[in-house]
Amino acid sequence: MDKVTSADGTSIAFDRLGDGPPVIVVAPALCDRTDTHALAERLARRHTMINYDRRGRGDSGDTRPYAVVREVEDIAALITAAGGAAAVYGHSSGAALALQTAAHGCAITKLVVHEPPYGSDDADQRAAARDIAGTIEAVLAQGRPGEAVELFLTGAGMPSALVKQMSRDPRTQAMAPTLAHEFQIMDNVRSGGTVPAELVAAVRVPALVLNGEHSPTWMVDSGRRIAHHMPAGHHHVLTGQHHLVPPEVLVPVLTEFLDG
């Protein structure tokens, strides 16, 4: 394990695997670098992988108050550690953070955004995004991390048995406060979590937007919209896949884009 110091003094832990052009992996909600290790390990056969703990997770710090730009600065520090420029892969809300980082003008060579969970412009869906964010933040403020995890995963459509298991897991509960970070990244309260067209249009690097064929229709539609707003964006649907994609299926697609 290595560490870098972000702009606000927060220590960010990461593993460096493999050799080749650098790629930074940005984890989704309730995940740390152990959850993304299998993907990073496979990609490390052709790339130098920077697999890190986002702030508030694993071995990284969590300096308060939180702001999305602090997480952008974390990735910027990792890019510096990687040699000054790197490709970035982000999944789910981690993909939204990767978008934010690219829009800020960090030295990203190529960008992969895998199913950022932006919703439609439908008023009911935007209201639902605001409601779940407010409810979970209130539960976290009352010191009930397990309940917050349960609410989040149930809302995401995860099977009840897995929801029960994860909501009782101490590691997952320890990451529960970072759910409030995800809501800020997705802009749930202000915009209702819709596609940030102006921000996406500021992403000028070559970008691949991934969706699973069997993911919710609204999520695939959002992926198409994101790619459309990008000057150098391309949308790709992973045949037969859902929101979670096995590394052995995902890596060939990533490798073709990153090495192309």
SVG drawing of the C-alpha trace seen along z (x, -y; Angstrom):
<svg xmlns="http://www.w3.org/2000/svg" viewBox="-44 -24 50 38">
<polyline fill="none" stroke="black" stroke-width="0.4" points="0.0,0.0 1.2,-3.5 -0.3,-6.9 -0.5,-10.4 -1.5,-13.6 -4.3,-15.5 -4.5,-19.3 -6.4,-19.6 -3.9,-17.4 -6.0,-14.2 -4.1,-11.0 -5.3,-8.8 -4.3,-5.1 -3.7,-3.2 -2.2,-0.1 0.0,-0.2 -0.2,2.9 1.4,3.8 3.3,1.9 2.3,-0.2 0.2,-3.3 -1.4,-4.3 -5.1,-3.9 -6.9,-5.0 -10.0,-3.1 -12.7,-5.1 -15.0,-2.9 -18.8,-3.2 -20.8,-3.8 -20.0,-1.6 -16.9,-0.1 -13.2,-0.4 -10.1,0.8 -10.7,4.4 -13.9,4.4 -12.1,3.2 -9.0,5.2 -10.0,8.1 -10.6,5.6 -7.4,3.8 -5.4,7.0 -6.7,8.1 -6.0,4.7 -2.5,4.7 -1.4,7.2 -1.0,4.3 -1.3,1.2 0.0,-0.4 -3.2,-0.4 -3.8,-2.9 -6.5,-1.3 -7.3,-3.6 -9.6,-4.1 -11.8,-7.1 -11.8,-9.4 -13.7,-8.1 -13.1,-4.5 -10.6,-1.8 -7.2,-3.3 -7.8,-6.8 -8.6,-9.8 -11.8,-11.9 -11.1,-15.6 -14.2,-17.6 -16.1,-19.4 -16.7,-17.4 -16.9,-18.9 -16.9,-17.2 -13.9,-19.3 -11.9,-17.6 -12.4,-14.2 -11.4,-15.7 -8.2,-16.9 -7.7,-13.3 -7.7,-12.0 -5.4,-14.9 -2.9,-13.8 -3.1,-10.2 -2.5,-11.4 0.6,-13.2 1.8,-10.0 1.1,-8.1 3.5,-10.3 1.5,-13.4 -1.2,-12.0 -3.5,-8.9 -6.6,-7.3 -9.5,-7.0 -12.2,-4.4 -15.2,-5.0 -18.2,-2.8 -21.7,-4.0 -21.3,-7.1 -17.6,-6.6 -18.2,-7.3 -20.0,-10.5 -16.9,-11.5 -14.7,-10.7 -16.8,-13.0 -16.4,-15.8 -12.7,-15.3 -12.4,-15.3 -14.6,-18.5 -12.2,-20.2 -9.4,-19.8 -7.3,-17.3 -4.6,-15.5 -6.8,-12.6 -5.8,-10.9 -8.9,-8.8 -12.1,-8.4 -14.4,-5.4 -17.7,-6.2 -19.5,-2.9 -23.2,-3.4 -23.3,-6.7 -26.7,-6.5 -28.1,-9.8 -31.9,-9.8 -34.2,-11.2 -35.7,-14.7 -39.0,-13.2 -40.4,-15.3 -41.4,-12.2 -38.0,-10.6 -36.2,-13.8 -38.4,-14.1 -37.7,-10.5 -33.9,-11.2 -34.3,-14.2 -36.4,-12.2 -34.0,-9.2 -31.0,-11.5 -32.8,-13.5 -34.0,-10.3 -30.6,-8.6 -28.8,-11.7 -31.3,-12.1 -30.7,-8.4 -27.0,-8.9 -27.3,-12.0 -29.1,-9.9 -26.2,-7.4 -27.9,-4.5 -25.5,-3.4 -26.9,0.1 -30.4,-1.4 -28.8,-3.9 -27.1,-1.0 -30.4,0.9 -32.4,-2.1 -29.7,-2.8 -29.4,0.8 -33.1,1.4 -33.6,-1.7 -31.0,-0.5 -33.0,2.7 -30.6,5.1 -32.1,8.5 -33.4,8.5 -31.1,11.3 -28.0,9.4 -29.3,6.1 -29.7,7.8 -26.2,9.2 -24.5,6.0 -26.4,3.8 -25.1,5.9 -21.5,6.0 -19.2,3.9 -17.0,2.8 -20.0,1.6 -21.4,-0.2 -18.1,-2.0 -18.5,-3.4 -22.1,-4.3 -21.4,-8.0 -19.9,-8.4 -23.3,-7.9 -23.8,-11.6 -20.8,-12.2 -22.4,-10.3 -25.5,-12.4 -23.5,-15.6 -21.6,-14.1 -24.9,-13.2 -26.4,-16.5 -29.5,-14.8 -30.8,-17.6 -30.4,-20.5 -31.0,-18.9 -32.7,-15.6 -29.8,-13.7 -30.3,-14.3 -27.6,-14.4 -25.4,-17.5 -25.3,-18.4 -23.0,-21.5 -20.5,-19.6 -20.4,-16.7 -19.9,-19.0 -16.7,-20.3 -15.1,-16.8 -12.9,-17.1 -10.9,-13.8 -11.7,-10.6 -14.4,-9.0 -16.3,-5.6 -19.7,-5.4 -20.7,-1.9 -24.1,-0.4 -25.4,3.1 -27.9,4.4 -30.2,5.5 -29.7,2.4 -32.8,0.2 -33.9,-1.7 -33.5,-5.1 -29.9,-4.3 -29.1,-3.3 -30.9,-6.4 -28.7,-8.5 -25.6,-6.8 -26.6,-7.7 -27.3,-11.3 -23.9,-11.6 -22.0,-10.3 -24.0,-12.7 -23.0,-15.7 -19.3,-14.8 -17.3,-16.2 -15.3,-12.9 -17.8,-10.5 -18.8,-7.0 -21.6,-4.9 -21.2,-1.1 -23.8,1.4 -22.4,4.6 -24.4,7.5 -26.2,9.6 -24.9,7.5 -26.5,5.7 -25.1,2.9 -22.4,5.2 -20.2,6.7 -17.6,9.5 -14.0,8.4 -13.4,11.1 -16.2,9.5 -15.3,5.9 -11.5,6.0 -11.4,6.8 -13.7,3.8 -11.6,1.5 -8.4,2.8 -9.5,2.2 -10.5,-1.4 -7.5,-2.2 -5.0,-0.8 -6.7,-1.9"/>
</svg>
